[in-house]
Amino acid sequence: MSWWALKRKIHVSWLITILCFSIFVGIFLAQYLKIWSEFLSLFLVISAVLSGFVFWKKNTYLIPLLIIGGVLFGLWRGLISQVEISQIASYYNTVVKVEGRVKDDVDIGTSGQIVIRLDNLILNNKTVYGTFWITSDNANIERGDNLELHGLLKPGFGSFSGLIYRATIDKIITPQPGDVARVVRDWFASGIRKAIPEPESSLGLGFLLGQRRALPIDLVTALQIVGLTHVVVASGYNLTILVRLARRLFVKVSKYLAALSSVVMIVGFIAVTGLSPSMTRAGLVSILSLAAWYYGRKFHPITLLAVAIAATVLFNPSYAWGDLGWQLSFAAFAGVMIVAPLLQRYLFGDKKPGTIRQILGETIAAQLATAPLIIMAFGQFSNVAIVSNLMILPLVPLAMLLVFITGVIWLILPSIVFVISAPTTWLLGYMVKVTEWLSGLPWAVSVLKPQAWMIIVYYLLLSAVCIYVAKVTKFKLREANLVE
């Protein structure tokens, strides 16, 4: 490579991409370099100097300095979090008193106990950083409640800094006015449950509002087997449907109204479902994609992916230390925004895909991108996922619309709600039957136990295939936009 090539200027978007990926690497490494916490101020100063210099000059040969600057900034942020979390370690394997706020909707575990994610923690009357995983006996606990409990504190897993099994709940405090979005959601959902029988109503609420708790355990298991869990929890897929609907519905009136309605949809959906790792990613990516569309600009998916990764781990470094939901969310996003458009162009040329082909392509791409993580985490792989997604996903937007209309009519004119609730129940019943039938097939699931090196090789091969297809088709990934 000539010296002229090394001095070539790099577009600022690629500098941002490199910096963001480097920040993620630094935060990831922080969990292994806790002894370096005394160098925090030095890391921050060196990072600012190196990154600022590279963004000023923009020369290719300065990329290593930008990588170092990004890694140091990530270490600075990650080590701060590690220092905060380390305060909890001295309490492990002791009975502790905990106060905190219920972060997300409470789930029901396989043993029938409730699963609580608790943040805003006060541990033995001392404020600490992190999120606890709590299980307890059935109690009337809602998202946003403040709890006082006690139990044996154990080391956490993934993004959780501690866990308590079978905790004793001493007090439940519901603040006023509390989580208004959750209250409105539950009020609206109660009408839907009165108009649509179970389990169809719970499935519909899973589609529309991301509520999974009320689903029967056997249906939850069936959805996992057929690879459809992502459509009954608060996920990027549900949000994408709503944003695309809002944009396409109002763009004929004005571009401004389309953008405004989409932003309102994003904020409202996140308020209703809660700020989970997947929703954090989905909301950020949707906002950035919408802004690019509104101003007539184009984000390269890799840049968008890098910015979203860096922003989410800077917000909560524990996402980088083992949060499966966060990992699956970004893997699926990479599949939809990178793998899917390349496959469409390679197989069908420049012909714009219709709804069915787009859904099928995005489903296959997301499965390709997330399969190794799912297999590594659960030791199984759904052999019917593509079939189930093809049979059900095209109908999800219609189901969401019908469930919403059912809820509105029940609140306004309950005497005629059967007019819309009947076809809604039939459609949701079809989805339940398909799920149960496919999950009952003896070959629906394969049990696999891959090694870590196999996962790495898989992703390297998938990346190589994407690079090859991009060169053969000459397709510009900048043309892909999530909200269109």
C-alpha positions in Angstrom: 0.0 0.0 0.0 1.4 3.4 -1.0 2.0 6.3 1.3 -0.6 8.3 -0.6 -3.2 5.7 0.2 -2.4 5.8 3.9 -2.7 9.6 3.8 -6.1 9.4 2.1 -8.9 11.1 4.0 -11.7 8.9 5.6 -15.3 10.0 5.7 -16.4 11.1 9.2 -19.1 8.4 9.2 -16.6 5.6 9.0 -14.5 7.3 11.7 -17.6 7.3 13.9 -18.2 3.6 13.0 -14.6 2.6 14.0 -14.8 4.7 17.2 -18.2 3.1 18.3 -17.0 -0.5 17.7 -13.8 0.3 19.6 -15.8 1.7 22.6 -17.8 -1.5 22.7 -14.5 -3.5 22.8 -13.3 -1.4 25.7 -16.4 -1.8 27.7 -16.4 -5.6 27.0 -12.7 -5.8 28.2 -13.5 -3.8 31.4 -14.9 -6.9 33.0 -11.5 -8.6 32.8 -9.4 -5.5 33.7 -10.9 -4.4 37.0 -7.4 -3.8 38.5 -6.9 -0.9 36.1 -9.6 1.2 37.8 -7.1 3.6 39.2 -6.3 4.8 35.7 -9.8 6.1 34.9 -8.9 9.8 34.6 -5.8 9.0 32.5 -7.9 6.8 30.1 -10.4 9.5 29.6 -7.8 12.2 28.8 -5.8 10.0 26.4 -9.0 8.9 24.7 -10.1 12.5 24.2 -6.7 13.6 22.8 -6.3 10.7 20.4 -9.9 10.7 19.1 -10.0 14.4 18.7 -6.7 14.4 16.7 -7.9 11.7 14.4 -11.2 13.4 13.7 -9.2 16.6 12.9 -6.8 15.0 10.5 -9.0 12.1 9.1 -6.0 10.2 7.6 -6.1 6.5 7.1 -2.8 5.8 8.8 -4.3 7.3 12.1 -7.0 4.6 12.4 -4.9 2.7 15.0 -4.9 5.8 17.2 -8.7 6.1 16.9 -9.1 2.4 17.9 -6.9 3.0 21.0 -8.9 6.1 21.9 -12.2 4.3 21.6 -11.0 1.3 23.6 -9.7 3.6 26.4 -13.0 5.5 26.5 -14.9 2.2 26.7 -12.6 1.0 29.5 -13.2 4.3 31.3 -17.0 3.8 31.2 -16.9 0.1 31.8 -14.5 0.3 34.8 -16.7 2.9 36.4 -19.6 0.5 36.2 -17.4 -2.4 37.5 -16.3 -0.3 40.5 -20.0 0.4 41.3 -21.0 -3.3 40.9 -18.0 -4.4 43.0 -19.6 -2.8 46.1 -22.2 -5.6 46.0 -19.7 -8.5 46.0 -19.0 -8.2 49.8 -22.7 -9.1 50.4 -22.7 -12.3 48.4 -23.9 -15.4 50.2 -25.4 -13.4 53.1 -29.0 -12.6 53.9 -29.6 -9.0 52.9 -32.4 -6.5 52.9 -33.1 -5.0 49.5 -35.2 -2.0 48.4 -35.7 -1.2 44.7 -38.1 -0.5 41.9 -39.6 -3.2 39.6 -38.0 -2.4 36.3 -40.0 -4.5 33.9 -43.2 -6.5 33.8 -43.1 -9.5 36.2 -42.8 -12.9 34.5 -43.9 -16.3 35.7 -41.1 -18.9 35.9 -41.4 -22.5 35.1 -41.8 -23.4 38.8 -44.8 -21.1 39.1 -42.8 -18.4 41.0 -42.7 -14.8 39.8 -39.5 -13.3 38.3 -38.7 -9.7 39.2 -36.0 -7.4 37.7 -35.2 -4.9 40.4 -33.2 -1.7 39.9 -32.7 1.6 41.9 -31.3 -0.6 44.5 -30.7 0.1 48.2 -28.8 -2.8 49.8 -28.7 -3.0 53.6 -29.5 0.8 53.6 -26.7 1.6 51.1 -27.4 2.7 47.6 -25.7 0.4 45.0 -25.6 0.2 41.2 -27.0 -2.7 39.1 -30.0 -4.8 38.6 -31.1 -7.8 40.7 -32.9 -11.0 39.5 -35.5 -11.9 42.1 -37.8 -14.9 42.3 -40.6 -15.0 44.9 -44.0 -16.5 45.6 -47.0 -15.2 43.7 -47.8 -11.6 44.7 -49.7 -8.7 43.1 -46.6 -6.9 41.8 -46.6 -4.5 38.9 -43.9 -2.7 36.9 -43.0 0.6 38.7 -43.8 -0.7 42.2 -41.3 -0.2 45.0 -40.4 -3.3 46.9 -38.8 -4.1 50.3 -37.6 -7.7 50.6 -35.0 -9.9 52.1 -33.3 -13.1 51.1 -29.9 -14.8 50.4 -28.0 -12.8 47.9 -26.0 -14.8 45.3 -23.7 -13.7 42.5 -25.6 -12.6 39.4 -25.4 -13.8 35.8 -25.4 -12.0 32.5 -26.2 -8.4 33.1 -27.6 -9.0 36.6 -25.3 -8.0 39.5 -27.0 -10.3 42.0 -29.9 -12.7 42.4 -32.1 -13.9 45.2 -34.2 -17.1 44.9 -37.5 -17.3 46.8 -37.1 -13.8 48.3 -39.6 -12.8 51.0 -41.5 -9.7 50.0 -41.9 -7.5 53.1 -43.6 -4.5 51.6 -45.1 -3.4 48.2 -45.4 0.3 47.7 -47.3 1.6 44.6 -46.2 5.2 44.0 -48.7 7.8 42.9 -49.5 8.4 40.1 -47.1 5.5 39.4 -46.3 4.1 36.0 -49.1 5.9 34.1 -48.3 4.2 30.8 -48.5 0.8 32.4 -51.8 1.7 34.1 -53.3 2.8 30.8 -52.1 -0.3 29.1 -53.6 -2.6 31.7 -56.9 -0.7 31.6 -57.0 -1.0 27.8 -56.0 -4.7 28.0 -58.7 -5.5 30.4 -61.3 -4.6 27.8 -59.7 -6.8 25.2 -59.7 -9.7 27.6 -63.4 -9.3 28.1 -64.1 -9.3 24.4 -61.7 -12.1 23.3 -61.4 -15.5 25.0 -58.1 -17.0 26.2 -55.5 -17.9 25.1 -56.3 -15.8 22.0 -56.6 -12.5 24.0 -53.2 -13.0 25.6 -51.6 -13.8 22.3 -53.1 -10.7 20.8 -51.9 -8.6 23.7 -48.5 -10.1 23.2 -48.5 -8.9 19.6 -49.9 -5.4 20.4 -48.4 -4.5 23.7 -45.6 -7.0 24.3 -47.4 -8.6 27.3 -46.2 -12.1 27.7 -46.9 -12.8 31.4 -50.6 -13.9 30.9 -49.7 -16.5 28.2 -50.2 -20.1 29.3 -46.9 -21.9 30.0 -47.6 -24.6 27.3 -48.2 -21.9 24.7 -45.0 -20.0 25.7 -43.1 -23.3 25.2 -44.8 -23.9 21.9 -43.8 -20.4 20.7 -40.2 -21.0 21.7 -40.1 -24.3 19.8 -41.4 -22.8 16.6 -39.3 -19.7 16.8 -42.1 -17.1 17.4 -41.2 -15.8 20.8 -40.0 -12.6 19.2 -43.5 -11.5 18.2 -45.1 -11.9 21.6 -42.6 -9.9 23.6 -41.7 -6.2 23.4 -39.3 -6.4 20.4 -38.0 -4.5 17.5 -40.3 -6.4 15.2 -43.5 -5.1 16.8 -42.1 -1.5 16.9 -41.0 -1.8 13.2 -44.6 -2.7 12.2 -46.0 0.2 14.0 -43.5 2.7 12.7 -43.8 1.5 9.1 -47.6 1.7 9.4 -47.6 5.2 10.8 -45.1 6.5 8.1 -47.0 4.9 5.2 -50.3 6.0 6.5 -49.5 9.7 6.9 -46.7 10.3 4.3 -49.4 11.0 1.7 -50.6 13.9 3.8 -47.1 15.3 4.7 -43.6 14.1 5.4 -43.6 16.1 8.7 -46.8 14.4 9.9 -45.5 11.0 8.9 -42.3 11.6 10.9 -44.1 13.1 13.9 -46.7 10.3 14.1 -43.8 7.7 13.9 -41.9 9.4 16.7 -45.1 9.5 18.9 -45.6 5.8 18.1 -42.0 4.9 19.1 -42.1 6.9 22.4 -45.6 5.6 23.2 -44.7 1.9 22.6 -41.5 2.1 24.6 -43.4 3.8 27.5 -46.0 1.0 27.4 -43.6 -1.9 27.1 -40.7 -0.7 29.2 -37.1 0.1 28.4 -35.7 -3.5 27.9 -32.4 -4.0 26.1 -34.2 -5.0 22.9 -36.5 -2.0 23.1 -33.6 0.3 23.8 -31.9 -0.9 20.6 -35.1 -0.8 18.6 -36.1 2.6 19.7 -32.7 4.2 19.0 -32.4 2.5 15.6 -35.9 3.5 14.6 -35.3 7.1 15.5 -32.1 7.3 13.6 -33.6 5.6 10.6 -36.6 7.9 10.7 -34.3 11.0 10.9 -32.3 9.8 8.0 -35.4 9.2 5.9 -36.9 12.6 6.9 -33.8 14.6 5.9 -33.1 12.6 2.8 -29.9 11.1 4.1 -28.7 7.5 4.2 -27.1 5.6 7.1 -24.9 2.7 6.2 -26.3 -0.2 8.2 -22.9 -1.0 9.7 -22.6 2.6 10.9 -26.1 2.5 12.3 -25.3 -0.8 14.0 -22.1 0.6 15.5 -23.8 3.8 16.8 -26.6 1.8 18.4 -24.2 -0.7 20.0 -22.0 2.0 21.5 -25.0 4.1 22.7 -26.7 1.2 24.5 -23.6 -0.1 26.2 -22.6 3.4 27.3 -26.1 3.7 28.8 -25.7 0.3 30.5 -22.3 -1.4 30.2 -23.8 -4.7 31.6 -25.4 -5.3 28.2 -22.0 -6.1 26.8 -21.2 -8.5 29.6 -23.7 -11.2 28.8 -27.3 -9.9 28.2 -28.7 -12.5 25.8 -31.7 -10.2 24.9 -29.3 -7.5 23.8 -27.2 -9.8 21.8 -30.1 -11.4 20.0 -31.6 -8.0 19.3 -28.5 -6.7 17.5 -27.9 -10.0 15.7 -31.4 -9.9 14.4 -31.0 -6.3 13.4 -27.8 -7.1 11.5 -29.6 -9.9 9.7 -32.6 -7.7 8.7 -30.5 -4.7 7.6 -27.5 -6.4 6.1 -28.1 -10.1 5.2 -31.7 -9.7 4.0 -31.2 -7.0 1.4 -28.1 -8.7 0.0 -30.0 -12.0 -0.3 -32.9 -10.2 -2.0 -30.6 -8.5 -4.5 -28.6 -11.7 -5.2 -31.7 -13.9 -5.7 -34.2 -11.5 -7.3 -32.1 -8.6 -8.7 -33.3 -5.0 -8.3 -37.0 -5.9 -8.2 -38.5 -4.4 -5.0 -39.8 -7.2 -2.8 -43.5 -7.5 -1.9 -44.8 -7.9 1.6 -44.6 -11.7 1.6 -41.1 -11.9 0.1 -39.8 -9.1 2.4 -41.1 -10.9 5.5 -39.7 -14.3 4.3 -36.4 -12.7 3.5 -36.1 -10.9 6.7 -37.1 -14.0 8.7 -34.5 -16.2 7.0 -31.9 -13.5 7.5 -32.7 -13.0 11.2 -32.6 -16.8 11.7 -29.2 -17.0 10.1 -27.9 -14.2 12.2 -29.3 -15.3 15.6 -29.2 -19.1 15.3 -25.7 -19.6 16.8 -26.5 -17.4 19.8 -29.8 -19.3 20.4 -28.1 -22.7 20.0 -25.3 -21.7 22.4 -27.8 -20.3 25.0 -30.5 -23.0 24.9 -28.8 -26.0 23.3 -31.6 -26.3 20.7 -32.6 -25.0 17.3 -36.0 -24.8 15.8 -36.3 -26.7 12.5 -39.8 -25.2 11.8 -39.0 -21.5 12.5 -39.0 -20.5 8.8 -42.3 -22.3 8.2 -44.0 -20.9 11.3 -42.8 -17.4 10.6 -44.0 -17.6 7.0 -47.5 -18.9 8.1 -48.0 -16.3 10.9 -45.8 -13.2 10.5 -47.6 -11.8 7.4 -50.8 -11.8 9.5 -49.3 -10.1 12.6 -50.0 -6.5 11.4 -53.6 -7.4 10.7 -53.9 -9.1 14.1 -52.4 -6.1 15.9 -54.9 -3.8 14.1 -57.9 -6.0 14.9 -56.9 -6.3 18.5 -56.5 -2.6 18.8 -59.9 -1.9 17.2 -61.5 -4.5 19.5 -60.2 -2.7 22.5 -61.4 0.7 21.3 -64.9 -0.5 20.5 -65.2 -2.3 23.8 -64.5 1.0 25.6 -66.9 3.0 23.4 -69.7 0.7 22.2 -69.3 -2.6 24.1 -72.7 -3.8 22.9 -71.4 -4.3 19.3 -67.9 -5.4 20.1 -68.7 -8.9 18.8 -68.7 -7.6 15.3 -65.0 -7.2 15.3 -64.0 -9.5 18.2 -65.3 -12.6 16.3 -63.0 -12.3 13.3 -60.2 -11.3 15.6 -60.7 -14.4 17.7 -60.8 -16.5 14.6 -57.5 -15.1 13.3 -55.7 -15.5 16.6 -57.1 -19.0 17.0 -55.6 -19.9 13.7 -52.2 -18.7 14.9 -52.6 -20.7 18.1 -53.5 -23.9 16.2 -50.6 -23.5 13.8 -48.2 -23.0 16.7 -49.4 -26.0 18.6 -49.4 -28.2 15.5 -45.9 -27.3 14.4 -44.5 -27.5 18.0 -46.0 -31.0 18.3 -44.0 -32.4 15.3 -41.4 -34.9 16.5 -38.7 -33.3 14.5 -39.6 -29.6 15.3 -36.4 -29.1 17.4 -32.8 -30.3 17.2 -30.6 -30.5 20.2 -27.1 -29.2 19.6 -24.1 -28.5 21.7 -21.6 -26.4 19.7 -18.2 -25.2 20.8 -17.3 -21.5 21.0 -14.9 -21.8 18.1 -17.7 -23.1 15.9 -19.8 -20.0 16.6 -16.8 -17.8 15.6 -16.2 -19.7 12.4 -19.9 -19.5 11.5 -20.0 -15.7 11.8 -16.8 -15.3 9.9 -18.2 -17.5 7.1 -21.5 -15.5 7.1 -19.5 -12.2 6.9 -17.5 -13.6 4.0 -20.6 -14.6 2.2 -22.1 -11.1 2.7 -18.9 -9.4 1.4 -18.9 -11.7 -1.7 -22.6 -11.1 -2.4 -22.1 -7.3 -2.0 -19.3 -7.4 -4.6 -21.1 -9.6 -7.0 -24.4 -7.6 -6.9 -22.8 -4.2 -6.4 -25.6 -3.5 -4.1 -25.2 -0.4 -1.9 -26.4 -1.2 1.7 -27.0 2.5 2.2 -30.2 2.0 0.2 -31.7 -0.1 2.9 -33.8 1.7 5.5 -35.6 0.1 8.4 -38.7 2.3 8.3 -39.4 2.0 4.6 
